[in-house]
Amino acid sequence: MTELFGEVIRACGKELICRREDGAETGRGMAIVRPMNGKDRQTAGGALGSERNDRFLGLAEPGTPVENIGPGGWLEWSGQRYEVLNCQPIPVGDAVTHLWLALRPCGAVAP
């Protein structure tokens, strides 16, 4: 069952590139990114007074090095840059099936 999530993400997703603030790549993985609905937005969080309030939900393969981007880093997916607001590994039993990401567009198009 735990491998099923990875199969869906690889079949329906696109490549996700993780970058530090200086633009250096920290790794890649596959992910699905979609606009959040109201229920998802309640758990996304974000800084007060931020410019954009649109949020996106990302589902990424376990092992995608999202935590390595550090402050000021971003994710690239399908030609768009995203700031990571929240990243939660989702376990089923003893295995992590996928990463749940709350994302906000950075406003810049990926290079």
N, CA, C and O atoms as a GROMACS GRO file, in nm:
protein
  444
    1MET      N    1   0.082  -0.120   0.000
    1MET     CA    2   0.000   0.000   0.000
    1MET      C    3   0.086   0.127   0.000
    1MET      O    4   0.055   0.223  -0.071
    2THR      N    5   0.195   0.128   0.079
    2THR     CA    6   0.275   0.248   0.089
    2THR      C    7   0.341   0.284  -0.045
    2THR      O    8   0.362   0.402  -0.072
    3GLU      N    9   0.373   0.186  -0.127
    3GLU     CA   10   0.435   0.212  -0.256
    3GLU      C   11   0.335   0.269  -0.356
    3GLU      O   12   0.376   0.331  -0.454
    4LEU      N   13   0.206   0.250  -0.333
    4LEU     CA   14   0.102   0.301  -0.423
    4LEU      C   15   0.107   0.453  -0.435
    4LEU      O   16   0.088   0.506  -0.544
    5PHE      N   17   0.133   0.523  -0.326
    5PHE     CA   18   0.142   0.669  -0.330
    5PHE      C   19   0.255   0.713  -0.423
    5PHE      O   20   0.237   0.804  -0.504
    6GLY      N   21   0.370   0.649  -0.411
    6GLY     CA   22   0.483   0.681  -0.497
    6GLY      C   23   0.454   0.655  -0.643
    6GLY      O   24   0.494   0.733  -0.729
    7GLU      N   25   0.384   0.546  -0.671
    7GLU     CA   26   0.348   0.514  -0.810
    7GLU      C   27   0.256   0.620  -0.869
    7GLU      O   28   0.274   0.659  -0.985
    8VAL      N   29   0.160   0.667  -0.793
    8VAL     CA   30   0.068   0.771  -0.840
    8VAL      C   31   0.144   0.902  -0.864
    8VAL      O   32   0.123   0.967  -0.966
    9ILE      N   33   0.230   0.940  -0.771
    9ILE     CA   34   0.306   1.065  -0.785
    9ILE      C   35   0.397   1.057  -0.908
    9ILE      O   36   0.407   1.154  -0.983
   10ARG      N   37   0.464   0.944  -0.928
   10ARG     CA   38   0.552   0.930  -1.044
   10ARG      C   39   0.473   0.928  -1.175
   10ARG      O   40   0.520   0.981  -1.276
   11ALA      N   41   0.354   0.867  -1.175
   11ALA     CA   42   0.274   0.857  -1.297
   11ALA      C   43   0.205   0.988  -1.332
   11ALA      O   44   0.194   1.022  -1.450
   12CYS      N   45   0.157   1.061  -1.233
   12CYS     CA   46   0.077   1.182  -1.258
   12CYS      C   47   0.152   1.312  -1.231
   12CYS      O   48   0.104   1.419  -1.267
   13GLY      N   49   0.269   1.304  -1.170
   13GLY     CA   50   0.342   1.424  -1.130
   13GLY      C   51   0.441   1.471  -1.235
   13GLY      O   52   0.452   1.416  -1.344
   14LYS      N   53   0.512   1.576  -1.196
   14LYS     CA   54   0.619   1.634  -1.276
   14LYS      C   55   0.741   1.651  -1.186
   14LYS      O   56   0.731   1.642  -1.063
   15GLU      N   57   0.856   1.675  -1.247
   15GLU     CA   58   0.979   1.688  -1.171
   15GLU      C   59   0.978   1.814  -1.084
   15GLU      O   60   0.937   1.922  -1.128
   16LEU      N   61   1.022   1.798  -0.961
   16LEU     CA   62   1.034   1.906  -0.864
   16LEU      C   63   1.183   1.927  -0.838
   16LEU      O   64   1.255   1.832  -0.809
   17ILE      N   65   1.230   2.052  -0.849
   17ILE     CA   66   1.370   2.083  -0.825
   17ILE      C   67   1.379   2.169  -0.699
   17ILE      O   68   1.309   2.270  -0.687
   18CYS      N   69   1.464   2.128  -0.605
   18CYS     CA   70   1.484   2.199  -0.479
   18CYS      C   71   1.608   2.287  -0.492
   18CYS      O   72   1.714   2.240  -0.533
   19ARG      N   73   1.595   2.418  -0.457
   19ARG     CA   74   1.707   2.512  -0.470
   19ARG      C   75   1.725   2.593  -0.341
   19ARG      O   76   1.628   2.633  -0.277
   20ARG      N   77   1.852   2.615  -0.306
   20ARG     CA   78   1.885   2.704  -0.194
   20ARG      C   79   1.871   2.849  -0.240
   20ARG      O   80   1.849   2.876  -0.358
   21GLU      N   81   1.886   2.941  -0.146
   21GLU     CA   82   1.871   3.084  -0.174
   21GLU      C   83   1.967   3.132  -0.283
   21GLU      O   84   1.932   3.222  -0.360
   22ASP      N   85   2.085   3.073  -0.292
   22ASP     CA   86   2.182   3.112  -0.395
   22ASP      C   87   2.154   3.048  -0.531
   22ASP      O   88   2.228   3.071  -0.627
   23GLY      N   89   2.048   2.968  -0.540
   23GLY     CA   90   2.010   2.905  -0.665
   23GLY      C   91   2.070   2.767  -0.687
   23GLY      O   92   2.037   2.700  -0.784
   24ALA      N   93   2.158   2.725  -0.597
   24ALA     CA   94   2.220   2.593  -0.610
   24ALA      C   95   2.115   2.484  -0.590
   24ALA      O   96   2.032   2.492  -0.499
   25GLU      N   97   2.120   2.384  -0.674
   25GLU     CA   98   2.026   2.272  -0.664
   25GLU      C   99   2.066   2.180  -0.550
   25GLU      O  100   2.183   2.146  -0.536
   26THR      N  101   1.966   2.141  -0.468
   26THR     CA  102   1.992   2.048  -0.358
   26THR      C  103   1.937   1.909  -0.387
   26THR      O  104   1.966   1.815  -0.313
   27GLY      N  105   1.858   1.895  -0.491
   27GLY     CA  106   1.804   1.764  -0.527
   27GLY      C  107   1.677   1.776  -0.607
   27GLY      O  108   1.624   1.885  -0.631
   28ARG      N  109   1.628   1.659  -0.650
   28ARG     CA  110   1.507   1.652  -0.732
   28ARG      C  111   1.418   1.538  -0.685
   28ARG      O  112   1.462   1.446  -0.616
   29GLY      N  113   1.294   1.546  -0.723
   29GLY     CA  114   1.198   1.440  -0.697
   29GLY      C  115   1.077   1.465  -0.784
   29GLY      O  116   1.073   1.560  -0.861
   30MET      N  117   0.980   1.380  -0.773
   30MET     CA  118   0.855   1.397  -0.847
   30MET      C  119   0.748   1.448  -0.751
   30MET      O  120   0.748   1.413  -0.633
   31ALA      N  121   0.657   1.533  -0.804
   31ALA     CA  122   0.552   1.589  -0.719
   31ALA      C  123   0.430   1.623  -0.803
   31ALA      O  124   0.438   1.642  -0.925
   32ILE      N  125   0.318   1.632  -0.736
   32ILE     CA  126   0.192   1.681  -0.792
   32ILE      C  127   0.162   1.811  -0.719
   32ILE      O  128   0.165   1.813  -0.596
   33VAL      N  129   0.133   1.919  -0.791
   33VAL     CA  130   0.100   2.048  -0.730
   33VAL      C  131  -0.034   2.094  -0.784
   33VAL      O  132  -0.055   2.097  -0.905
   34ARG      N  133  -0.124   2.131  -0.693
   34ARG     CA  134  -0.258   2.178  -0.730
   34ARG      C  135  -0.299   2.292  -0.638
   34ARG      O  136  -0.250   2.300  -0.525
   35PRO      N  137  -0.389   2.381  -0.682
   35PRO     CA  138  -0.440   2.485  -0.592
   35PRO      C  139  -0.508   2.422  -0.471
   35PRO      O  140  -0.570   2.316  -0.482
   36MET      N  141  -0.495   2.486  -0.356
   36MET     CA  142  -0.558   2.436  -0.234
   36MET      C  143  -0.705   2.472  -0.230
   36MET      O  144  -0.747   2.575  -0.283
   37ASN      N  145  -0.782   2.386  -0.167
   37ASN     CA  146  -0.921   2.420  -0.138
   37ASN      C  147  -0.927   2.480   0.002
   37ASN      O  148  -0.825   2.488   0.071
   38GLY      N  149  -1.043   2.522   0.045
   38GLY     CA  150  -1.058   2.589   0.174
   38GLY      C  151  -1.011   2.507   0.292
   38GLY      O  152  -0.949   2.561   0.383
   39LYS      N  153  -1.039   2.378   0.293
   39LYS     CA  154  -1.000   2.293   0.404
   39LYS      C  155  -0.848   2.282   0.413
   39LYS      O  156  -0.793   2.288   0.523
   40ASP      N  157  -0.780   2.267   0.301
   40ASP     CA  158  -0.635   2.258   0.300
   40ASP      C  159  -0.572   2.387   0.351
   40ASP      O  160  -0.472   2.384   0.422
   41ARG      N  161  -0.630   2.501   0.316
   41ARG     CA  162  -0.574   2.631   0.352
   41ARG      C  163  -0.572   2.653   0.503
   41ARG      O  164  -0.488   2.728   0.553
   42GLN      N  165  -0.662   2.588   0.577
   42GLN     CA  166  -0.667   2.606   0.722
   42GLN      C  167  -0.541   2.557   0.790
   42GLN      O  168  -0.505   2.607   0.897
   43THR      N  169  -0.471   2.460   0.731
   43THR     CA  170  -0.352   2.404   0.793
   43THR      C  171  -0.223   2.452   0.727
   43THR      O  172  -0.114   2.409   0.765
   44ALA      N  173  -0.233   2.541   0.627
   44ALA     CA  174  -0.115   2.583   0.552
   44ALA      C  175  -0.032   2.686   0.625
   44ALA      O  176   0.091   2.685   0.612
   45GLY      N  177  -0.092   2.774   0.700
   45GLY     CA  178  -0.018   2.878   0.771
   45GLY      C  179   0.043   2.979   0.675
   45GLY      O  180   0.007   2.983   0.557
   46GLY      N  181   0.134   3.060   0.724
   46GLY     CA  182   0.201   3.159   0.642
   46GLY      C  183   0.226   3.285   0.723
   46GLY      O  184   0.165   3.305   0.828
   47ALA      N  185   0.314   3.368   0.674
   47ALA     CA  186   0.350   3.490   0.745
   47ALA      C  187   0.240   3.595   0.733
   47ALA      O  188   0.175   3.606   0.629
   48LEU      N  189   0.220   3.671   0.839
   48LEU     CA  190   0.123   3.780   0.836
   48LEU      C  191   0.173   3.891   0.745
   48LEU      O  192   0.292   3.920   0.742
   49GLY      N  193   0.083   3.952   0.671
   49GLY     CA  194   0.120   4.063   0.585
   49GLY      C  195   0.192   4.024   0.459
   49GLY      O  196   0.249   4.110   0.391
   50SER      N  197   0.192   3.896   0.425
   50SER     CA  198   0.260   3.854   0.303
   50SER      C  199   0.184   3.903   0.180
   50SER      O  200   0.063   3.926   0.187
   51GLU      N  201   0.253   3.917   0.069
   51GLU     CA  202   0.196   3.976  -0.052
   51GLU      C  203   0.086   3.891  -0.115
   51GLU      O  204  -0.024   3.939  -0.143
   52ARG      N  205   0.117   3.766  -0.138
   52ARG     CA  206   0.022   3.679  -0.206
   52ARG      C  207  -0.046   3.588  -0.106
   52ARG      O  208   0.016   3.545  -0.009
   53ASN      N  209  -0.172   3.560  -0.129
   53ASN     CA  210  -0.241   3.470  -0.039
   53ASN      C  211  -0.287   3.344  -0.109
   53ASN      O  212  -0.356   3.261  -0.048
   54ASP      N  213  -0.252   3.326  -0.237
   54ASP     CA  214  -0.287   3.200  -0.302
   54ASP      C  215  -0.192   3.091  -0.255
   54ASP      O  216  -0.072   3.114  -0.239
   55ARG      N  217  -0.246   2.974  -0.233
   55ARG     CA  218  -0.170   2.861  -0.181
   55ARG      C  219  -0.189   2.742  -0.273
   55ARG      O  220  -0.290   2.728  -0.341
   56PHE      N  221  -0.087   2.657  -0.272
   56PHE     CA  222  -0.091   2.535  -0.351
   56PHE      C  223  -0.056   2.418  -0.262
   56PHE      O  224   0.024   2.430  -0.169
   57LEU      N  225  -0.116   2.305  -0.292
   57LEU     CA  226  -0.090   2.179  -0.223
   57LEU      C  227   0.005   2.098  -0.309
   57LEU      O  228  -0.020   2.078  -0.428
   58GLY      N  229   0.113   2.050  -0.249
   58GLY     CA  230   0.206   1.963  -0.320
   58GLY      C  231   0.213   1.828  -0.251
   58GLY      O  232   0.215   1.820  -0.128
   59LEU      N  233   0.216   1.724  -0.330
   59LEU     CA  234   0.238   1.588  -0.281
   59LEU      C  235   0.365   1.540  -0.348
   59LEU      O  236   0.370   1.526  -0.471
   60ALA      N  237   0.469   1.513  -0.270
   60ALA     CA  238   0.598   1.477  -0.325
   60ALA      C  239   0.642   1.339  -0.276
   60ALA      O  240   0.597   1.290  -0.173
   61GLU      N  241   0.730   1.280  -0.354
   61GLU     CA  242   0.786   1.151  -0.316
   61GLU      C  243   0.864   1.163  -0.185
   61GLU      O  244   0.928   1.266  -0.161
   62PRO      N  245   0.860   1.060  -0.101
   62PRO     CA  246   0.944   1.062   0.017
   62PRO      C  247   1.091   1.068  -0.026
   62PRO      O  248   1.128   1.011  -0.129
   63GLY      N  249   1.171   1.135   0.050
   63GLY     CA  250   1.312   1.146   0.014
   63GLY      C  251   1.345   1.267  -0.071
   63GLY      O  252   1.462   1.296  -0.092
   64THR      N  253   1.243   1.339  -0.120
   64THR     CA  254   1.269   1.464  -0.192
   64THR      C  255   1.328   1.561  -0.090
   64THR      O  256   1.267   1.584   0.015
   65PRO      N  257   1.445   1.620  -0.118
   65PRO     CA  258   1.518   1.697  -0.016
   65PRO      C  259   1.464   1.839   0.008
   65PRO      O  260   1.540   1.936  -0.001
   66VAL      N  261   1.337   1.851   0.036
   66VAL     CA  262   1.274   1.981   0.060
   66VAL      C  263   1.338   2.053   0.178
   66VAL      O  264   1.356   2.175   0.174
   67GLU      N  265   1.372   1.978   0.283
   67GLU     CA  266   1.429   2.040   0.402
   67GLU      C  267   1.569   2.097   0.378
   67GLU      O  268   1.617   2.174   0.461
   68ASN      N  269   1.633   2.062   0.269
   68ASN     CA  270   1.769   2.110   0.241
   68ASN      C  271   1.774   2.248   0.175
   68ASN      O  272   1.883   2.302   0.156
   69ILE      N  273   1.659   2.306   0.139
   69ILE     CA  274   1.663   2.435   0.068
   69ILE      C  275   1.698   2.550   0.162
   69ILE      O  276   1.755   2.650   0.118
   70GLY      N  277   1.664   2.539   0.289
   70GLY     CA  278   1.697   2.642   0.388
   70GLY      C  279   1.619   2.771   0.367
   70GLY      O  280   1.539   2.781   0.273
   71PRO      N  281   1.642   2.871   0.453
   71PRO     CA  282   1.573   3.000   0.441
   71PRO      C  283   1.606   3.066   0.307
   71PRO      O  284   1.722   3.070   0.265
   72GLY      N  285   1.504   3.118   0.241
   72GLY     CA  286   1.523   3.186   0.114
   72GLY      C  287   1.526   3.092  -0.005
   72GLY      O  288   1.529   3.138  -0.120
   73GLY      N  289   1.526   2.962   0.019
   73GLY     CA  290   1.525   2.865  -0.090
   73GLY      C  291   1.386   2.851  -0.150
   73GLY      O  292   1.289   2.905  -0.097
   74TRP      N  293   1.378   2.779  -0.259
   74TRP     CA  294   1.250   2.761  -0.327
   74TRP      C  295   1.246   2.627  -0.399
   74TRP      O  296   1.347   2.559  -0.413
   75LEU      N  297   1.126   2.593  -0.443
   75LEU     CA  298   1.104   2.475  -0.526
   75LEU      C  299   1.062   2.520  -0.664
   75LEU      O  300   0.992   2.620  -0.679
   76GLU      N  301   1.105   2.448  -0.766
   76GLU     CA  302   1.061   2.473  -0.904
   76GLU      C  303   0.978   2.354  -0.948
   76GLU      O  304   1.017   2.239  -0.932
   77TRP      N  305   0.862   2.386  -1.004
   77TRP     CA  306   0.775   2.281  -1.054
   77TRP      C  307   0.700   2.338  -1.174
   77TRP      O  308   0.632   2.440  -1.162
   78SER      N  309   0.712   2.275  -1.287
   78SER     CA  310   0.640   2.315  -1.408
   78SER      C  311   0.662   2.462  -1.444
   78SER      O  312   0.569   2.533  -1.482
   79GLY      N  313   0.787   2.508  -1.432
   79GLY     CA  314   0.822   2.643  -1.472
   79GLY      C  315   0.786   2.753  -1.373
   79GLY      O  316   0.799   2.871  -1.406
   80GLN      N  317   0.742   2.718  -1.253
   80GLN     CA  318   0.704   2.816  -1.151
   80GLN      C  319   0.787   2.794  -1.025
   80GLN      O  320   0.819   2.680  -0.991
   81ARG      N  321   0.821   2.902  -0.957
   81ARG     CA  322   0.890   2.894  -0.828
   81ARG      C  323   0.788   2.898  -0.715
   81ARG      O  324   0.690   2.971  -0.721
   82TYR      N  325   0.814   2.818  -0.612
   82TYR     CA  326   0.726   2.813  -0.495
   82TYR      C  327   0.808   2.823  -0.367
   82TYR      O  328   0.913   2.760  -0.353
   83GLU      N  329   0.757   2.902  -0.274
   83GLU     CA  330   0.809   2.908  -0.138
   83GLU      C  331   0.740   2.797  -0.059
   83GLU      O  332   0.620   2.775  -0.076
   84VAL      N  333   0.813   2.729   0.027
   84VAL     CA  334   0.756   2.623   0.110
   84VAL      C  335   0.708   2.685   0.241
   84VAL      O  336   0.788   2.738   0.318
   85LEU      N  337   0.578   2.677   0.266
   85LEU     CA  338   0.521   2.726   0.391
   85LEU      C  339   0.520   2.618   0.498
   85LEU      O  340   0.536   2.646   0.617
   86ASN      N  341   0.502   2.494   0.455
   86ASN     CA  342   0.493   2.382   0.547
   86ASN      C  343   0.527   2.255   0.472
   86ASN      O  344   0.490   2.240   0.355
   87CYS      N  345   0.596   2.165   0.537
   87CYS     CA  346   0.629   2.034   0.479
   87CYS      C  347   0.609   1.930   0.587
   87CYS      O  348   0.674   1.935   0.692
   88GLN      N  349   0.521   1.835   0.562
   88GLN     CA  350   0.493   1.730   0.660
   88GLN      C  351   0.508   1.592   0.595
   88GLN      O  352   0.443   1.564   0.495
   89PRO      N  353   0.594   1.507   0.650
   89PRO     CA  354   0.597   1.369   0.602
   89PRO      C  355   0.471   1.298   0.649
   89PRO      O  356   0.429   1.313   0.764
   90ILE      N  357   0.411   1.220   0.561
   90ILE     CA  358   0.287   1.149   0.595
   90ILE      C  359   0.320   1.001   0.610
   90ILE      O  360   0.347   0.932   0.512
   91PRO      N  361   0.316   0.952   0.736
   91PRO     CA  362   0.346   0.810   0.758
   91PRO      C  363   0.221   0.722   0.752
   91PRO      O  364   0.112   0.763   0.791
   92VAL      N  365   0.241   0.602   0.703
   92VAL     CA  366   0.141   0.496   0.714
   92VAL      C  367   0.216   0.379   0.775
   92VAL      O  368   0.303   0.319   0.712
   93GLY      N  369   0.182   0.347   0.898
   93GLY     CA  370   0.259   0.248   0.971
   93GLY      C  371   0.398   0.303   0.997
   93GLY      O  372   0.412   0.414   1.049
   94ASP      N  373   0.500   0.226   0.963
   94ASP     CA  374   0.638   0.267   0.985
   94ASP      C  375   0.700   0.335   0.863
   94ASP      O  376   0.815   0.379   0.870
   95ALA      N  377   0.628   0.346   0.753
   95ALA     CA  378   0.684   0.402   0.630
   95ALA      C  379   0.620   0.538   0.598
   95ALA      O  380   0.502   0.560   0.623
   96VAL      N  381   0.701   0.629   0.543
   96VAL     CA  382   0.650   0.758   0.494
   96VAL      C  383   0.604   0.735   0.351
   96VAL      O  384   0.682   0.692   0.266
   97THR      N  385   0.477   0.764   0.323
   97THR     CA  386   0.422   0.740   0.189
   97THR      C  387   0.446   0.857   0.095
   97THR      O  388   0.466   0.838  -0.025
   98HIS      N  389   0.444   0.981   0.150
   98HIS     CA  390   0.465   1.101   0.069
   98HIS      C  391   0.487   1.221   0.159
   98HIS      O  392   0.468   1.213   0.281
   99LEU      N  393   0.526   1.332   0.099
   99LEU     CA  394   0.540   1.458   0.170
   99LEU      C  395   0.423   1.548   0.134
   99LEU      O  396   0.389   1.561   0.017
  100TRP      N  397   0.361   1.608   0.234
  100TRP     CA  398   0.252   1.704   0.215
  100TRP      C  399   0.314   1.842   0.222
  100TRP      O  400   0.376   1.877   0.322
  101LEU      N  401   0.299   1.921   0.115
  101LEU     CA  402   0.361   2.053   0.107
  101LEU      C  403   0.255   2.161   0.094
  101LEU      O  404   0.163   2.149   0.013
  102ALA      N  405   0.268   2.266   0.173
  102ALA     CA  406   0.188   2.388   0.155
  102ALA      C  407   0.281   2.487   0.087
  102ALA      O  408   0.387   2.520   0.141
  103LEU      N  409   0.242   2.535  -0.031
  103LEU     CA  410   0.329   2.619  -0.114
  103LEU      C  411   0.263   2.752  -0.147
  103LEU      O  412   0.141   2.764  -0.149
  104ARG      N  413   0.348   2.852  -0.172
  104ARG     CA  414   0.302   2.982  -0.218
  104ARG      C  415   0.391   3.022  -0.335
  104ARG      O  416   0.514   3.012  -0.325
  105PRO      N  417   0.334   3.067  -0.446
  105PRO     CA  418   0.417   3.112  -0.559
  105PRO      C  419   0.511   3.225  -0.515
  105PRO      O  420   0.470   3.316  -0.442
  106CYS      N  421   0.634   3.219  -0.560
  106CYS     CA  422   0.733   3.324  -0.528
  106CYS      C  423   0.716   3.447  -0.615
  106CYS      O  424   0.768   3.553  -0.582
  107GLY      N  425   0.645   3.435  -0.724
  107GLY     CA  426   0.625   3.548  -0.813
  107GLY      C  427   0.726   3.552  -0.926
  107GLY      O  428   0.710   3.630  -1.020
  108ALA      N  429   0.827   3.470  -0.920
  108ALA     CA  430   0.926   3.465  -1.028
  108ALA      C  431   0.912   3.334  -1.103
  108ALA      O  432   0.881   3.230  -1.045
  109VAL      N  433   0.935   3.341  -1.231
  109VAL     CA  434   0.932   3.220  -1.313
  109VAL      C  435   1.068   3.151  -1.299
  109VAL      O  436   1.172   3.217  -1.293
  110ALA      N  437   1.065   3.021  -1.294
  110ALA     CA  438   1.190   2.946  -1.280
  110ALA      C  439   1.280   2.972  -1.401
  110ALA      O  440   1.232   2.987  -1.513
  111PRO      N  441   1.412   2.978  -1.376
  111PRO     CA  442   1.506   3.002  -1.488
  111PRO      C  443   1.512   2.885  -1.584
  111PRO      O  444   1.586   2.890  -1.682
   0.00000   0.00000   0.00000
